[in-house]
Amino acid sequence: MFYRDERLALFIDGSNLYAAAKALSFDIDYKLLRQEFMQRGKLLRAFYYTALLENEEYSPIRPLVDWLHYNGFTMVTKPAKEFTDSQGRRKIKGNMDIELTVDAMETADHVDHIVLFSGDGDFRPLVEALQRKGCRVSVVSTIRSQPPMIADDLRRQADNFIELDELREVIGRPPRDDRASSQREEAEV
């Protein structure tokens, strides 16, 4: 699936990858993830996309964002929007699809292979456009959860599908306690 001399870029849909890993009951060690893909090719960039709750005094995701920023990831963030749904529940919205898409299209001219960490079917047209530009595209998500975390049409469009569960041994770490996980889940959108 990978060639040692190919130029790689990683595009990580933070909330989608977090949900897929949580469905498989493991946490991702991002240092190990970056090292794994540095071994698979010439890693030029590793982008991480997430929305942040800016109005909170403390955001549970802020330590991760800061760590990633200081450890070789290109962070792309924007403020999340908070609203109340029709049932009166507090909801948070912060879709990063457009930012990821624009960055991937701009990066495509400089890389041979893009690895997309998301199962969101909205990215199928992006994958198709990247392929037309000459990039190979691998998608990382999971079909081993219920329900599967990847849209079937995205999986079919990709040049390669990488089952997240098969990366568990090389990029996983023991799960945190439930309290920390639930705080992070609230922050992820």
Helices and strands as residue ranges (DSSP letters): E 7-13, H 14-23, E 27-28, H 30-40, E 42-52, H 62-70, E 74-79, E 81-84, E 90-93, H 97-107, G 108-110, E 113-117, G 121-123, H 124-132, E 136-141, H 152-157, E 160-163, G 164-167, H 168-171, E 172-173, H 178-187
